[in-house]
Amino acid sequence: MLTITEIKSYISEAITKYQSVYVGADIFPITVCPSSRRQAVRNRVIKECGLDYKEDLYGTDAEVIDGPCGKQILIYQSMMKTKQQVFHALWHEFGHLLFGDEKQYGINFEDDTPMRSGYAVFNEFVAEYIAYTVNDAEPFRNTMRSHIYLQMAFQQKCLINSYWLSRYFAIVLGDSTVSEDEFAFGQSLVSPAVWNYINQIMSLLILQVKKPDFWIANAEFIETLGCLFDDMFHLVFIGA
């Protein structure tokens, strides 16, 4: 585990690298959460942002706290083992901040709609894609190949984990070391019908990331992405 001093020393470098690629992107306050005072520091930041409560997802390495009084990033000391891990965690959260939130698309999370599904997939994709493309020397590529994330997305019977699936797409498109053979291997991990949907989603994302401000999507794109995901989910749910 890195020390607090080490983590803080890496933050400015991470910001510099990020802003050299995403020029003009806003940076919000970053708080390092010590392992010995995790809950107390997190609660303080939550209150500073104007929130009474935010679910604590233990095991996450960093998170954005977004409230009526402002936005902050928390990075957890207990999860930080290397300099590159600090970079990746921060760049991922910077990606979430660059993308925005559901309000700009008029999405209500209480409603189960294709827009909600598309937003969930694209939000996580953008954050992870940015983390991989800021610096093309990402350390996790040799330990967690893309097909591992694909397996994790479909590991529960009759379900799809959109979080892991989004990360799979981000690695395939954002990591220049992923070969065509590695991508093709994914076909052996899912049914032909599911692979067809994965290819359709991949094609949609490829067109989107070619745009200068790819993280800015229109409602039609979000809904199309959501429809593809929901149709694929239906196939998996019925065991096709």
N, C-alpha and C positions, 0 to 999 in steps of 0.2 A: 504493500500500500504506500502510495506517495505521501509525503508530508504536505501540510497545508501550504508551507512556503514554496515547495516545488510546484504545486498545482497553480498557485497564484503567479509564479514566474512564467508559466507556460501560457497563461490566458492572453496576455498582450500579443504574443507571437501568433496565437491562433486567430486573434482579431485581425492582425495585419495581413495574414495570408488570406483570410476570408474576404476582406475588403479589397484585396488586390484582384480578385476574380469577380466578386459581386460589388462593383464600384458604387459607392453611395448608399449601400445598405445600412439601415439603422442598427445600432448596437444598444442593447438595454443593459441595466445594471446586472452584474454577475456576482452571486454570493457562493462562496465555498462552504459547504455544510460539513463541519467536523464530525467524524464518526462518534465522538464522545458526547456531542450535543445535537444530534441529528434532529430530533423532534422539536426541541426548543427553538433552534434556528429556523427550521421550516415554518413553524407556527408564526414566528415573528415576521417572516417575509410574506406569508399569506395575509396577515393583518395589514402590513404596509401596502399591499396591493388592493386592500379594501374588501377582502373576502373573509367570511366567517369559517369556511371549511373547504378543503379540497382533498379528495380521496388520495391516500398515500399508497402509491404502487411500489411497494418494497421490491428491490432488485433492479430498479431503473438507475441509470448512471447520472442522468440529469433531467431536468424538466423545466418547462415554462410555467410560471405563475402569472396568470392574466386576469386582472380584476378591474373594477371601476376606477381605482386610484392609480393604476399603472401596471407595467409588466416588468418581471424580473426573471432571471435564469438562476436556478439552483443546480449546483454540481456537487455530487456526493463523494466525499473523500474515501469512504469505505469501498467504493467501486473502482477507484482510479489506481491502476498498476503501472502505467507507462505514459510517457509524454504524448505518444500518438493517440492513446485512448482519450486523453484530455481533449486533444484537437478534435477527434471524431465526435465525441459527445457534444462539444460546443457547436461545431459546425452543423450537426444534426438539429440542435435546438435553434440555431440561427435560421436554418431552413424553415422551421415551423413559423418563426416570426415573419420571415419574408413572405411566406404563403398567405398568412392572414388567418381568418377564422370563418366559421360557418355563417356568421351574420351577413357577410358580403354576398352570399349566395341565397340568403333568405331561407336557410335550412333549419327546421325544427327537429331536434334529435328525438322528440317524442313520436314523430311520424316515421313509419317504416317505408321509405320510398327509395327509388333508384338514385335520387339526388343525394340522399344520406349515405348510401352505399358508395357512390362514386366519390363523394367528398372524403370518406374515411380512407379509401384506397389511395387517392391522389395526394392527400395531405401527408401521409406517411411516406409515400413514394418521393415527393419533393424533398422532404427533410433528409432522407437517406441518400438520395441522388446527389444532393448538394454536398453532403459529407464526403462522398466518394470523389467528387469532381473538383473540390477546392484544391486538393493536393493529390496528384496521381501517384502516391506512394503509400496507399492505405495498408495498414499492417495486418488486417484481419483476413485478407484474401487467401493467405496460405493455410489458415486454420479452419475457416468456415467457407467452403466453396459454395457457389450459388445453389447447387442442387440440394445442399443440406437445408437451406431455407425453404426450398420447394417442398421437401419432405415434411418439414415442420408445419408448413401451411396446411397439409392434408393429413396430418398424423391422427386426428380425431375422426372416428368414423362418422360419416354423414354431415361433416362440418368443414368449413374452410376458415382458417385464421387469416383475416385480411391483413393483419399487421405483418406477419411473416411473408405473405404473398407480395405485399408492397415492397418489402425489403429485397425479395428475390428479383423483382423487376428492376429495382434501383441498381442492384449489383450488376446484373446483366448489361444494362445500358450505361452505367456510370463507371464501371471498372474495366479499363482497357485491356487487362490481362485475361478476361474471360474469352475463351476461344469459341469458335463455332461448334467444335466437337463437344465442349463442355455444355453449351446450350442445348445441343441435340440430345445429349444424354438425358436431359429432363423428360423427354418424351417417354422414356422407359419407366418413369415413376408414377405416371397418371394414366388414366384411360384415354383412348383416342379422342373421345368427345370432349373431355376436359382440356386436353392439349390443344384442340381446335380453338377453344375459348381463350386459352393462354396466348396463343398466337394472335388472335384478334385484339386482345388487350395490349399486347406488345406492339403491334402495328400502330394502334391508336396513340400509345405513349411515345413512340419514335417520332411521329409527326409533331407531337406537342413539344418535345424537347429540342426540336430543330428551331423553334421560335426563339427570338432574342430574349423575351421575358417569359420563358416557358412556365414559370410558376403562376402566371396570371391566366386563368382558364375561364372560358365562358360557360354559361349554364348548359348549353347544348353538349359541350364536351363532357362536363361532369355527369350529366344524365345518361349519355351514351355509355360512358365508362361504368356507371352504376347498373345499367340494364344488362350489360355483358356479365358483370360480376354476379348479379342476382340470378341470371339464367344459368350460369355455371354452378352457383350454389344449389339451385333446384336439382340439377343433374346429380350432384354429389349427394344431396339429401335423399334422393330416391334410389341411390346406389348405382347410377348409370356409369 
